[in-house]
Amino acid sequence: MSGLETIKINFFIKKTKLLKNGEAPIFVRIIINKERDEYGLKQSILPKQWNESKQFVKGNSDQAEKINQLIELHRTKIQSYFNFMTMDNQPINPRILKEKMVGKKETRRTILKVFQEHNDNARKLIGIDFAPDTVQRYETCYMHTKDFIRWQYKREDIALEDLNHQFVRNYELYLKTERKCAHNTAIKYLKNFKKIVRIALANGWMKKDPFATIKFKLKPVDAVYLTKEELDTLINKDISMERLRQVRDVFVFCCFTGLAFSDVKSLKRQHITTDSNRITWIHKKRTKTDQMSTIFVIEAAKKLMAKYKNEPELIEKDAVLPVLSNQKMNAYLKEIGTICGIDKPISTHTARHTFATTVALENNMPLEVVSKTLGHSSTKMTQRYARTTEALISKNMEKIANLY
């Protein structure tokens, strides 16, 4: 909870719903901030016997004392539930308190059920509307959300209408502290979660958007890439272990082509063509964005493809290179970095940044060409990869060095 919640508990009679004996039913109304709900006490009294300002029954009769004791009991219990749930940081609203008092719950949609339904549908649309990695991120986000609800609220699920601004803030704190997620990683999970909330809002299952006043901002990150010297060291290093050699070859191939891990993993021989000028090309839609990549395959990359051309296992799969899982690739790349004396956190995506910066831009390839090769929809996306390196500054400054 935010600590700003205030509660009002009002008792009143409904004169518009008089019973046959002329008595009016007594109700209790719970108001938390601007939300309200009410329920009947299953008691009634003649309107003239009700003290509206003091909210109890007039007189000293047995009936009056019985009803007044019941009113005080409900007031105390509601206040106690509110105090406990506020201190325990549980989601709270008038409906929840009403359910605790009357002892029954309405059948309603919950966040994890809606999330699971979304993920089930997304899994069916892999290769159509969703990339496999995207579906995996949603499934990981679902598990984080489930664990958070258990950790924070000691519950298995939460009703959609119980989600509020503080739930989102608590979730963000949980991801960054308990799950040890970096800021940008936490924000990406919250954006996945926000999509599920948007689905619920669009279907009318929620009235208020818990993200309404929240804006997430990713922190700019300097992408890791290899310099020309580091890339040369990695290419020429004599590596005795076959599994590391294969990982090195795949990584270097991505440095020469700009392919992301998911794209080199799904690269088939059918994606490679040779034109009338004997130039080899890769024409392949990106797994992530469905944008077409048009890649000129340089001689060094062709040699790597030729190296594995006759591998029976690859022929059977119509694959070009022996690509392991992303997790194993990243683990082995750390070993390779240590062997080569490269003090950088190398991952499969480092190859894509290395292509954009060291291989392409430092060799004066126009940004538009780099963008088309990487399969970006605009050069704005490519600019995130482009880094103004010392080598690039030096090349351009040499042009004007002797002018003045």
Disulfide bonds with the S-S distance in Angstrom:
none
